[in-house]
Amino acid sequence: MSHAVEMIPPRPAPPVKARRISGARIAGYAILTLWAVLGLALTWYLASSWDPEKIERYGWRYLDGLATTLILTFGSITLGAVLSFPVTFARMAKNRLLNAVAYGYVYVFRSTPMLLQIFLIYYGLGSFRPQIEAVGLWWFFREAWYCALFAMTLNTAAYQAEILRGAIESVPRGQTEGAKSLGLPASVTFWKIILPQALIVALRPYGNEIIFMIKGSAVVAVVTVLDLMGQTRYAFSRTFDYQTYLWAAIFYLAIVEALRHTWGAIEARLTRHLKR
């Protein structure tokens, strides 16, 4: 059996090889510089065009539109999440009729623009006013705000149903087989084992869907709903000042960035046990 007679003396770390300046790096630096210049120019433009009178006159409108946008977005996301559960189960059902109806709903609302869906609900259902009044729902469909919320709910429910279905089907089948071998009922297996794992998989797609709905909610302005975009159009029609749209863009950027960081923190918290 051999053994070490003397210790190997310490040696310095190998020198770091100098990175060559490639064309991709030069292009990257050029693009970053361009973005920095554009950001500084935008900041200078907003600062030089600052008009306290316009801010006092239209600032509250932006805040009111922002509140409307948030209520529409998170209201539709919540209602869509509730609606997506039965749609998901129908998509996964063995009953062909139930599966076909759910598939048709998802296919239609994922394949057509949300603006078209809002038009069909707000303007199209107005053609059936006598029938809607007969069932006592005209108070709902005559209001643009309710129609926008309804259309956004149906739209996001179709997307959330597919997100949830894909997440459930991504859970390994061995999880279900292991639960059966322990004698657990199917309801406990789904709610305690399958669904928690599926929701972790669906976290990021859900966050992307919320961001999409925040940006997509701007289309409700065309049916007279004064959300953030609607209030921006109103302010522009009175001032013809281009910076009204810049402020709207800043508001949307702030909402999306806040949501992105918040969702990232939630995801890190819920998946902390999966990190090595």
DRENROBA-716287 format. One line per 8 residues: number of its first residue (from 1); their letters; for each residue x, y, z of N, C-alpha, C. Coordinates in steps of 0.2 Angstrom, whole numbers. Example, Ala and Ser with C-alpha at 12.3 -4.5 7.8 and 13.67 -1.06 7.14 Angstrom:
1> AS> 66,-28,39,62,-22,39,66,-16,39; 64,-11,35,68,-5,36,64,0,39 $
This chain:
1> MSHAVEMI> 4,-6,0,0,0,0,4,6,0; 3,11,-5,8,17,-6,5,22,-1; 9,27,0,7,33,4,11,39,2; 9,45,3,12,51,1,18,52,6; 24,54,3,30,55,7,30,62,8; 29,66,3,29,74,4,23,77,1; 21,83,3,16,87,1,18,90,-6; 13,91,-10,14,95,-16,14,102,-14 $
9> PPRPAPPV> 19,106,-16,18,113,-14,13,117,-18; 10,122,-15,4,125,-18,6,129,-25; 2,129,-29,3,132,-36,-2,137,-37; 0,142,-41,-5,148,-42,-10,145,-47; -16,149,-47,-21,147,-51,-19,148,-58; -22,145,-63,-20,146,-70,-23,153,-72; -19,156,-76,-21,163,-78,-27,163,-82; -31,168,-81,-37,168,-85,-36,171,-92 $
17> KARRISGA> -39,167,-97,-38,169,-104,-42,175,-105; -38,180,-109,-42,186,-111,-47,184,-116; -53,187,-115,-58,186,-120,-57,191,-126; -58,188,-131,-57,191,-138,-64,196,-139; -63,201,-141,-69,206,-143,-72,203,-150; -78,200,-149,-81,197,-155,-86,202,-157; -88,201,-163,-93,205,-166,-100,205,-163; -102,199,-160,-108,199,-156,-108,203,-150 $
25> RIAGYAIL> -102,203,-146,-101,208,-140,-101,215,-142; -98,217,-148,-98,224,-150,-106,226,-152; -109,221,-155,-116,223,-157,-121,223,-150; -119,219,-145,-123,220,-139,-122,226,-136; -115,228,-135,-114,235,-132,-117,241,-136; -117,240,-143,-120,245,-147,-128,246,-145; -131,240,-145,-138,240,-143,-139,243,-136; -135,241,-131,-136,243,-125,-135,251,-124 $
33> TLWAVLGL> -130,253,-128,-129,260,-128,-135,264,-132; -138,261,-137,-143,264,-140,-149,265,-136; -151,259,-132,-156,259,-127,-155,265,-122; -149,265,-119,-147,270,-114,-149,277,-117; -146,278,-123,-147,285,-126,-155,287,-127; -159,281,-129,-166,282,-130,-169,284,-123; -167,280,-118,-170,281,-111,-168,288,-109; -162,290,-110,-161,297,-107,-164,302,-111 $
41> ALTWYLAS> -165,301,-118,-169,306,-122,-176,306,-120; -179,301,-118,-186,300,-116,-187,304,-109; -182,303,-105,-182,306,-98,-182,314,-99; -177,316,-103,-176,323,-105,-183,326,-108; -186,322,-112,-192,325,-116,-197,326,-111; -198,321,-106,-204,321,-101,-202,327,-96; -196,328,-94,-194,333,-90,-195,340,-93; -193,341,-99,-194,347,-102,-201,349,-104 $
49> SWDPEKIE> -205,344,-105,-212,345,-107,-217,345,-101; -214,345,-95,-218,344,-89,-223,350,-88; -229,349,-88,-234,354,-88,-239,353,-82; -238,356,-76,-242,355,-70,-249,356,-71; -251,360,-76,-258,361,-77,-261,355,-80; -258,352,-85,-261,346,-88,-261,340,-83; -256,340,-79,-255,335,-74,-261,335,-69; -263,341,-67,-268,343,-62,-275,341,-65 $
57> RYGWRYLD> -275,342,-72,-282,342,-75,-283,334,-77; -278,331,-79,-279,324,-82,-275,318,-77; -272,320,-72,-269,315,-68,-273,311,-65; -279,314,-62,-284,309,-59,-287,305,-64; -288,307,-70,-291,302,-75,-286,296,-76; -280,297,-76,-275,292,-77,-276,287,-71; -276,289,-65,-277,285,-59,-284,281,-59; -289,285,-62,-295,281,-62,-295,276,-68 $
65> GLATTLIL> -292,277,-73,-291,272,-78,-287,267,-76; -281,268,-72,-277,263,-70,-281,258,-65; -285,261,-61,-290,257,-56,-294,252,-60; -297,255,-66,-302,251,-70,-298,246,-73; -292,247,-76,-288,242,-79,-287,236,-74; -284,238,-68,-283,233,-63,-289,229,-61; -295,232,-60,-301,229,-58,-303,224,-64; -303,226,-70,-305,222,-76,-300,216,-76 $
73> TFGSITLG> -294,217,-76,-289,212,-77,-289,207,-71; -289,209,-65,-289,204,-60,-296,201,-59; -301,205,-60,-308,202,-60,-308,196,-65; -306,197,-71,-307,192,-76,-302,186,-75; -296,188,-72,-292,182,-71,-295,178,-66; -298,181,-60,-301,177,-55,-307,173,-57; -311,176,-61,-317,173,-64,-315,167,-69; -310,169,-73,-308,164,-78,-305,158,-75 $
81> AVLSFPVT> -301,159,-69,-298,153,-65,-304,149,-63; -309,151,-60,-315,147,-58,-318,144,-64; -319,147,-69,-322,144,-75,-317,139,-78; -311,140,-78,-306,135,-81,-306,128,-78; -308,127,-72,-308,121,-69,-313,116,-72; -319,118,-73,-324,113,-76,-322,112,-84; -319,117,-87,-317,117,-94,-311,112,-94; -307,112,-90,-301,107,-90,-303,100,-89 $
89> FARMAKNR> -308,99,-84,-310,92,-83,-314,90,-89; -318,94,-92,-322,92,-98,-317,90,-104; -311,94,-104,-306,93,-109,-303,86,-108; -302,84,-102,-299,78,-100,-304,72,-99; -310,73,-100,-316,68,-99,-315,63,-105; -318,57,-103,-318,52,-108,-325,52,-112; -329,56,-110,-335,57,-113,-334,62,-120; -335,59,-125,-333,62,-132,-337,69,-133 $
97> LLNAVAYG> -344,69,-131,-348,75,-132,-345,80,-127; -344,79,-121,-342,84,-116,-335,86,-118; -331,82,-121,-324,84,-123,-324,88,-129; -329,87,-134,-330,90,-140,-332,97,-139; -337,98,-134,-339,105,-132,-334,109,-129; -330,106,-124,-325,110,-121,-319,112,-126; -318,107,-131,-313,108,-136,-315,114,-140; -321,114,-142,-324,119,-147,-323,126,-143 $
105> YVYVFRST> -325,126,-137,-325,133,-133,-318,135,-133; -313,131,-131,-306,133,-131,-303,135,-137; -305,131,-143,-302,132,-149,-305,139,-152; -311,141,-151,-314,147,-153,-311,153,-150; -310,153,-143,-308,159,-139,-300,159,-140; -297,154,-141,-289,155,-142,-288,156,-149; -292,156,-154,-290,157,-161,-293,163,-164; -297,167,-160,-300,173,-162,-297,179,-158 $
113> PMLLQIFL> -296,185,-160,-294,191,-156,-299,192,-151; -296,195,-145,-300,197,-140,-305,203,-142; -302,207,-146,-306,213,-148,-312,211,-152; -311,206,-156,-317,203,-160,-322,200,-155; -320,197,-150,-324,194,-145,-328,199,-141; -325,204,-140,-329,210,-136,-334,213,-141; -332,214,-147,-337,217,-152,-343,212,-153; -342,206,-153,-347,201,-154,-352,201,-148 $
121> IYYGLGSF> -349,202,-142,-353,202,-136,-357,208,-135; -353,214,-136,-356,220,-134,-361,223,-140; -359,222,-146,-363,224,-152,-367,219,-154; -364,213,-155,-368,207,-158,-374,205,-154; -373,205,-147,-379,202,-143,-384,208,-143; -383,214,-144,-388,219,-145,-393,218,-150; -392,213,-155,-397,211,-160,-402,207,-157; -401,204,-151,-405,199,-148,-408,203,-141 $
129> RPQIEAVG> -409,209,-141,-411,213,-136,-418,210,-133; -423,209,-137,-430,206,-134,-429,200,-131; -425,195,-133,-424,189,-130,-420,189,-124; -415,194,-124,-411,195,-118,-415,198,-112; -419,203,-114,-424,206,-110,-429,201,-107; -431,197,-111,-436,192,-108,-433,187,-102; -426,186,-103,-423,182,-97,-420,187,-92; -421,194,-92,-419,198,-87,-412,200,-87 $
137> LWWFFREA> -408,199,-92,-401,200,-92,-399,206,-96; -404,210,-99,-402,216,-103,-398,221,-99; -399,222,-92,-395,226,-88,-388,225,-88; -386,219,-89,-379,216,-89,-376,218,-96; -379,216,-102,-376,216,-108,-377,223,-111; -381,228,-108,-381,234,-111,-375,239,-109; -372,236,-104,-366,240,-101,-359,238,-104; -355,242,-107,-349,241,-110,-344,237,-105 $
145> WYCALFAM> -344,240,-99,-340,237,-94,-341,230,-92; -347,228,-91,-349,221,-90,-347,217,-96; -349,219,-102,-347,215,-108,-340,214,-109; -336,219,-107,-329,219,-107,-326,214,-102; -329,214,-96,-327,209,-91,-329,202,-93; -335,201,-96,-337,195,-98,-333,192,-104; -331,196,-109,-327,194,-114,-320,192,-112; -317,196,-108,-310,195,-105,-310,188,-101 $
153> TLNTAAYQ> -316,187,-97,-316,181,-93,-316,175,-97; -321,175,-103,-321,169,-107,-314,168,-111; -311,173,-113,-305,173,-116,-299,170,-112; -299,172,-106,-293,170,-101,-295,163,-99; -301,161,-98,-303,155,-95,-301,149,-100; -301,151,-107,-299,146,-112,-292,145,-111; -288,150,-111,-281,149,-110,-279,146,-103; -282,148,-98,-280,145,-92,-282,137,-91 $
161> AEILRGAI> -288,136,-95,-290,129,-95,-284,124,-99; -281,127,-104,-276,123,-107,-269,123,-103; -268,129,-100,-262,129,-95,-263,124,-90; -269,123,-87,-270,119,-81,-270,111,-84; -273,110,-90,-273,103,-92,-266,101,-94; -262,105,-97,-255,103,-98,-251,102,-92; -252,106,-87,-249,105,-81,-251,99,-77; -257,97,-77,-260,91,-74,-257,85,-78 $
169> ESVPRGQT> -257,85,-85,-254,79,-88,-247,79,-88; -243,84,-86,-236,84,-85,-234,80,-79; -238,79,-74,-237,76,-68,-236,68,-70; -230,65,-68,-229,58,-69,-235,53,-67; -236,49,-71,-242,44,-70,-240,40,-64; -234,39,-62,-232,35,-56,-234,38,-50; -236,45,-50,-238,48,-44,-245,45,-42; -249,44,-48,-256,41,-47,-256,34,-45 $
177> EGAKSLGL> -251,30,-48,-251,23,-47,-248,22,-39; -244,27,-37,-241,26,-30,-247,27,-25; -251,32,-27,-257,34,-22,-262,28,-22; -263,25,-28,-267,19,-28,-265,13,-24; -258,12,-24,-255,7,-21,-256,8,-13; -256,14,-11,-257,16,-4,-265,16,-2; -269,15,-7,-276,14,-5,-280,21,-4; -276,26,-7,-279,33,-7,-285,34,-12 $
185> PASVTFWK> -291,37,-10,-296,38,-15,-294,43,-20; -297,43,-26,-296,47,-32,-296,54,-30; -301,56,-26,-302,63,-24,-296,66,-20; -294,62,-15,-288,64,-11,-281,64,-16; -281,59,-20,-275,59,-25,-275,65,-29; -280,67,-32,-280,73,-36,-279,79,-32; -283,81,-27,-282,87,-23,-276,88,-19; -273,82,-17,-267,82,-12,-261,81,-15 $
193> IILPQALI> -261,77,-21,-255,75,-24,-254,78,-31; -259,77,-35,-258,79,-42,-258,86,-43; -264,89,-40,-265,97,-42,-259,101,-39; -257,100,-33,-251,104,-30,-245,104,-35; -243,98,-37,-238,98,-42,-239,101,-49; -245,100,-51,-247,103,-57,-247,111,-57; -249,114,-51,-250,121,-50,-243,124,-50; -238,120,-47,-231,123,-48,-228,123,-55 $
201> VALRPYGN> -230,118,-59,-228,118,-66,-231,124,-70; -238,125,-68,-241,131,-71,-240,138,-69; -236,138,-64,-235,145,-61,-233,150,-66; -227,149,-70,-225,153,-74,-230,155,-80; -233,150,-83,-238,151,-88,-244,155,-85; -246,154,-79,-251,159,-76,-248,166,-76; -242,167,-74,-240,174,-73,-239,177,-80; -237,173,-85,-238,176,-92,-245,178,-94 $
209> EIIFMIKG> -249,174,-92,-256,175,-94,-259,181,-91; -257,183,-85,-259,189,-81,-256,195,-85; -250,194,-87,-246,200,-90,-250,201,-97; -251,196,-100,-255,196,-107,-262,200,-106; -265,198,-101,-272,201,-100,-271,209,-98; -266,210,-94,-265,217,-93,-264,222,-99; -260,219,-103,-259,223,-110,-265,222,-114; -268,216,-114,-273,215,-119,-280,219,-117 $
217> SAVVAVVT> -280,221,-110,-286,225,-108,-286,232,-111; -281,234,-115,-281,241,-118,-287,241,-123; -289,235,-126,-293,235,-132,-300,237,-129; -302,236,-123,-309,238,-121,-310,245,-122; -305,250,-123,-306,257,-124,-310,258,-130; -310,253,-135,-314,254,-141,-321,253,-140; -324,251,-135,-331,250,-133,-333,255,-128; -329,260,-127,-331,266,-123,-330,264,-115 $
225> VLDLMGQT> -326,259,-114,-324,258,-107,-318,263,-105; -318,267,-101,-313,272,-99,-308,269,-94; -304,264,-97,-298,261,-93,-292,265,-94; -286,263,-93,-280,267,-94,-279,270,-101; -280,265,-106,-280,267,-113,-285,272,-115; -291,271,-112,-297,275,-114,-296,282,-111; -294,283,-105,-292,289,-102,-287,293,-106; -282,289,-108,-276,292,-112,-279,294,-119 $
233> RYAFSRTF> -283,291,-122,-286,293,-128,-290,300,-127; -294,300,-121,-298,306,-120,-293,312,-119; -287,311,-115,-283,316,-114,-279,319,-120; -278,314,-125,-275,316,-131,-280,320,-135; -286,318,-135,-291,321,-139,-292,328,-137; -290,330,-131,-291,337,-128,-284,341,-129; -279,337,-129,-272,341,-129,-268,340,-135; -269,335,-139,-265,333,-144,-258,333,-143 $
241> DYQTYLWA> -256,331,-136,-249,330,-134,-247,323,-134; -242,322,-138,-239,315,-139,-237,312,-132; -235,316,-127,-233,313,-121,-239,309,-117; -245,311,-118,-250,307,-115,-250,300,-116; -248,297,-122,-247,290,-123,-240,288,-120; -235,292,-120,-229,290,-116,-230,289,-109; -235,293,-106,-236,291,-99,-240,285,-98; -245,284,-103,-248,277,-102,-243,271,-103 $
249> AIFYLAIV> -239,272,-107,-234,267,-108,-230,266,-102; -228,271,-98,-224,271,-92,-229,267,-87; -235,269,-87,-240,265,-82,-240,258,-83; -241,256,-90,-241,249,-91,-234,245,-89; -229,249,-91,-222,246,-89,-222,245,-82; -224,250,-78,-223,249,-71,-228,243,-68; -234,243,-71,-238,237,-68,-235,230,-70; -232,230,-76,-230,223,-78,-223,222,-74 $
257> EALRHTWG> -219,227,-73,-213,225,-69,-215,223,-62; -219,227,-59,-221,225,-52,-224,218,-52; -228,217,-57,-231,210,-57,-226,205,-58; -221,206,-62,-216,201,-64,-212,200,-58; -210,205,-54,-205,204,-48,-209,200,-43; -216,202,-42,-220,199,-37,-221,192,-38; -222,190,-45,-224,183,-47,-217,179,-46; -211,182,-47,-205,179,-47,-204,177,-39 $
265> AIEARLTR> -205,182,-35,-205,181,-28,-209,175,-25; -215,175,-28,-220,170,-26,-218,163,-29; -215,163,-35,-213,157,-38,-207,154,-34; -202,159,-32,-196,157,-28,-198,154,-21; -203,157,-18,-206,154,-12,-209,148,-12; -213,146,-17,-217,140,-18,-212,134,-20; -207,136,-24,-202,131,-27,-196,130,-23; -195,133,-17,-189,133,-13,-187,126,-12 $
273> HLKR> -191,121,-11,-189,115,-9,-187,111,-15; -188,113,-21,-185,110,-27,-178,112,-29; -176,117,-26,-169,120,-28,-164,116,-24; -158,115,-27,-153,111,-24,-148,116,-21 $
